[in-house]
């Protein structure tokens, strides 16, 4: 699953770059410069193309990384930044109405000339600078997140979150012993619905590798069951279609990351109405699972979260001694 999601991300990034380069301010500058450089000679076209691309990337990638750092710095101060920006625009508009005529600085320069690979790289840098308006197209949409924490004593307070990249937030926090309740409210522009989620967090953590091994053994003994699965990839398009699959416990485990009975992070969660619960994490794949178990250790509910995907599964096991019917 991790390879599939990573491959999808690379494809989306590639297509986003193609769309950005088709912007008029990009293609109208880069294409003539590339044709004039790459096809100046009959040999070395591939080398000239790669060097020209490296020159363009020097400018565009630098702008993209700088934008990412800037977003990370201001993501936790949206109101202040928007207020200052709005006030500056209003003052600028009033000044223009009053007759102010600003003189914008113009940088004198010309495209590099020459016939060597150095001039090809220089022309790539010049083209990247001239068409830098396409760099914001490559930037991802902004995300917003607010958090409220209720500690085991019942005291509620808002957390001050800091940005650490696109869709990444953190805050220094000292957990009190017991179960705290964290409420998160997310927003992500017009393309994603966002929403609110509540988490119960128990501290200190309780590693329980033995319970995962017990769960895997119990699922392997399950001869057959009915799996109800709901995969949500974009909430603006709905929650997805519910699928019902007849499957055995061994067949299900064969496709699961914890099918071997191990996981990088295994934590026991507070019981839910007498049912034991496990949290599993795979940091390298950015994947987390929440398992709810019945009295025999079999899974009857699973929630899996991965980049851009939420998978909810409910397991219906046949009653003991029942052979020909499922519920």
C-alpha positions in Angstrom: 0.0 0.0 0.0 2.8 2.4 0.8 4.4 1.9 -2.6 1.1 2.5 -4.3 0.4 5.7 -2.4 4.0 6.9 -3.0 3.7 6.2 -6.7 0.4 8.1 -6.9 2.0 11.1 -5.2 4.8 11.1 -7.7 2.4 10.9 -10.7 0.3 13.8 -9.3 3.5 15.9 -8.8 4.6 15.2 -12.3 1.2 16.1 -13.8 1.1 19.3 -11.6 4.5 20.3 -13.1 3.3 19.7 -16.6 0.3 21.9 -16.0 2.4 24.6 -14.4 4.8 24.7 -17.4 1.9 25.2 -19.8 1.1 28.5 -18.2 1.6 31.3 -20.8 4.3 33.1 -18.8 6.3 29.8 -18.7 6.0 28.3 -22.1 6.3 31.6 -23.9 9.8 32.2 -22.4 11.2 28.7 -21.9 10.2 27.1 -25.2 11.9 29.7 -27.5 15.0 29.7 -25.2 15.2 25.9 -25.2 14.8 25.6 -29.0 17.5 28.3 -29.5 19.8 26.5 -27.2 19.2 22.8 -27.6 19.0 22.7 -31.4 22.0 25.1 -32.0 24.1 22.1 -32.8 23.3 18.7 -34.2 25.1 16.8 -31.5 24.8 17.0 -27.7 21.1 17.8 -27.8 20.3 15.5 -24.8 23.2 17.0 -22.7 22.1 20.6 -23.6 18.5 19.7 -22.6 19.5 18.4 -19.2 21.8 21.4 -18.5 19.1 23.8 -19.6 16.6 22.0 -17.3 19.1 22.2 -14.4 19.4 25.9 -14.9 15.6 26.3 -14.8 15.3 24.0 -11.8 17.9 26.1 -9.9 15.5 29.0 -9.9 12.1 27.3 -9.7 13.0 24.8 -7.0 14.6 27.5 -4.9 11.4 29.5 -5.1 9.3 26.5 -4.3 11.4 25.6 -1.2 11.4 29.2 -0.1 7.6 29.3 -0.4 7.3 26.1 1.7 9.5 27.5 4.4 7.5 30.8 4.4 4.2 28.9 4.6 5.5 26.9 7.6 6.5 30.1 9.4 3.2 31.9 9.0 0.8 29.0 9.1 0.1 29.5 12.7 -0.6 33.2 12.4 -3.2 33.4 9.6 -5.3 36.2 11.2 -2.3 38.4 11.8 -0.8 37.9 8.3 -4.1 38.5 6.6 -4.8 41.5 8.7 -1.5 43.1 7.9 -1.8 42.2 4.2 -5.3 43.6 4.0 -4.3 46.8 5.7 -1.3 47.2 3.4 -3.5 46.8 0.3 -6.1 49.3 1.6 -3.3 51.9 2.3 -1.8 51.3 -1.1 -5.2 51.8 -2.8 -5.8 55.0 -0.9 -2.3 56.2 -1.8 -2.9 55.5 -5.5 -6.2 57.4 -5.4 -4.4 60.3 -3.8 -2.0 60.5 -6.8 1.0 58.5 -5.6 2.9 57.0 -8.5 5.4 54.3 -7.3 8.5 53.8 -9.2 9.3 50.1 -9.4 13.0 49.1 -9.5 14.1 47.5 -12.8 17.0 45.1 -12.9 19.1 45.6 -16.0 20.3 42.4 -17.5 20.4 40.4 -20.6 20.3 36.7 -21.5 23.7 34.9 -21.4 25.4 34.5 -24.7 27.9 32.0 -25.9 28.1 28.6 -27.3 29.4 26.3 -24.4 27.4 24.3 -21.8 28.0 27.2 -19.4 26.0 29.5 -21.5 23.3 26.8 -21.8 23.0 26.6 -18.0 23.0 30.4 -17.8 20.2 30.7 -20.3 18.3 28.1 -18.3 18.7 30.2 -15.1 17.6 33.3 -17.0 14.6 31.5 -18.4 13.7 30.3 -15.0 13.8 33.8 -13.5 11.8 35.2 -16.4 9.1 32.6 -16.1 9.1 32.4 -12.3 5.4 33.2 -12.2 4.7 29.4 -12.7 6.5 28.6 -9.4 3.4 29.4 -7.2 1.4 27.0 -9.4 3.6 24.2 -8.2 3.0 25.0 -4.6 0.4 22.9 -2.6 -2.7 24.3 -1.2 -2.6 25.7 2.4 -4.0 23.7 5.3 -5.3 25.0 8.6 -5.6 23.1 12.0 -6.8 24.1 15.4 -6.7 22.0 18.5 -8.3 21.9 22.0 -7.2 19.6 24.8 -9.1 18.4 27.8 -6.7 16.8 30.3 -7.7 14.0 32.8 -8.8 16.6 35.3 -11.3 18.0 32.8 -9.5 21.3 32.2 -9.8 22.5 28.6 -7.4 24.7 26.8 -6.6 25.7 23.2 -3.3 24.5 21.9 -1.0 26.9 20.0 0.1 24.9 16.9 3.2 25.6 14.8 3.6 24.8 11.1 6.3 22.2 10.1 5.5 22.0 6.4 2.6 21.4 4.1 -0.2 19.8 6.2 2.1 19.4 9.2 1.6 20.9 12.6 3.1 20.4 16.0 3.2 21.9 19.5 5.3 21.2 22.6 3.0 19.4 25.1 3.4 17.6 28.5 0.8 14.9 28.9 -0.8 14.3 32.3 -1.1 10.8 33.5 -4.5 9.3 32.5 -6.7 9.8 29.5 -6.8 13.2 27.8 -9.2 14.2 25.0 -7.9 16.0 22.0 -10.2 17.8 19.5 -8.8 18.7 16.1 -10.6 21.0 13.5 -9.0 20.9 10.0 -9.5 23.0 6.9 -7.9 22.8 3.5 -9.3 25.3 1.1 -12.2 24.6 -1.3 -11.2 21.2 -2.6 -11.4 19.3 0.7 -14.3 19.4 3.2 -12.1 19.3 6.3 -14.0 18.7 9.6 -13.5 17.8 13.2 -12.1 14.7 14.9 -11.8 13.7 18.6 -9.0 11.5 20.0 -8.7 9.9 23.4 -5.0 9.7 24.4 -3.8 7.7 27.4 -0.5 8.5 29.0 1.8 6.8 29.6 1.6 4.6 26.5 1.1 0.9 27.1 3.0 -1.3 24.5 1.3 -4.6 24.1 3.0 -6.8 21.4 1.5 -9.9 23.0 -2.1 -8.7 22.3 -1.3 -8.2 18.6 0.1 -11.8 18.4 -3.0 -13.1 20.1 -5.2 -11.2 17.6 -3.3 -12.5 14.6 -3.6 -16.1 15.9 -7.3 -15.7 16.5 -7.9 -14.3 13.0 -6.0 -17.1 11.5 -8.4 -19.6 13.2 -11.4 -17.8 11.7 -12.5 -20.0 8.8 -14.8 -17.5 7.2 -16.2 -14.1 7.9 -17.9 -11.2 6.1 -15.9 -8.0 5.6 -17.7 -4.7 5.2 -15.2 -2.1 3.8 -15.6 1.6 3.1 -12.7 3.5 1.5 -12.8 7.3 1.5 -10.3 9.2 -0.6 -11.9 12.6 -1.1 -14.7 13.7 1.2 -16.0 16.2 -1.3 -17.0 13.3 -3.5 -18.7 11.4 -0.7 -17.6 8.7 1.7 -17.2 6.0 -1.0 -19.1 2.8 -1.7 -19.6 0.2 0.9 -18.3 -3.2 -0.2 -19.2 -6.6 1.3 -16.6 -9.3 0.9 -16.7 -13.0 2.0 -13.2 -13.9 3.2 -11.3 -16.1 5.6 -9.1 -14.8 8.4 -5.9 -16.0 6.7 -6.8 -14.4 3.4 -7.4 -11.1 5.2 -4.1 -11.2 7.1 -2.2 -11.9 4.0 -2.9 -8.4 2.7 -2.4 -6.6 6.0 0.9 -5.0 7.2 0.5 -6.6 10.6 -0.3 -10.1 9.2 3.1 -11.4 10.6 2.1 -10.4 14.1 4.5 -7.4 14.4 4.4 -3.7 13.9 6.9 -0.8 14.5 4.6 0.7 17.1 2.0 -1.3 19.1 0.1 0.5 21.8 -2.9 -0.7 23.9 -5.7 1.8 23.9 -8.4 2.2 26.6 -11.1 -0.4 26.3 -14.3 0.5 24.5 -17.4 -0.9 26.4 -15.4 -3.9 27.5 -13.7 -4.5 24.1 -9.9 -4.4 23.9 -8.3 -2.0 21.5 -4.9 -1.7 19.8 -3.2 1.1 17.9 -0.6 0.2 15.3 1.7 2.7 13.5 4.0 2.4 10.5 5.9 5.7 10.5 7.8 5.0 7.2 4.5 4.5 5.4 2.6 7.2 7.3 0.0 4.6 8.1 -1.9 4.1 11.4 -4.5 1.5 12.4 -7.0 1.3 15.2 -8.2 -2.3 16.0 -11.2 -3.2 18.2 -11.3 -6.8 19.3 -14.1 -9.1 20.5 -13.9 -11.3 23.6 -12.0 -14.0 21.7 -9.3 -11.6 20.3 -10.7 -11.4 16.8 -11.0 -8.1 15.0 -14.6 -6.8 14.6 -13.7 -3.2 13.7 -10.7 -1.6 12.0 -9.9 2.0 11.0 -6.8 2.6 8.8 -5.5 6.0 7.9 -2.9 6.6 5.2 -2.0 9.6 3.1 -5.2 10.7 1.2 -7.1 7.6 2.3 -9.4 6.5 5.2 -10.4 2.8 5.3 -13.1 1.7 7.7 -13.8 -2.1 8.1 -16.3 -4.0 10.1 -16.0 -7.8 10.5 -19.0 -10.1 11.0 -18.0 -13.5 12.3 -20.3 -16.5 12.2 -21.6 -17.7 15.6 -19.8 -20.6 17.2 -21.0 -23.9 15.8 -22.6 -22.3 12.7 -21.5 -23.9 9.4 -23.8 -22.9 6.6 -24.9 -19.4 7.4 -23.4 -16.0 7.9 -24.8 -12.9 9.6 
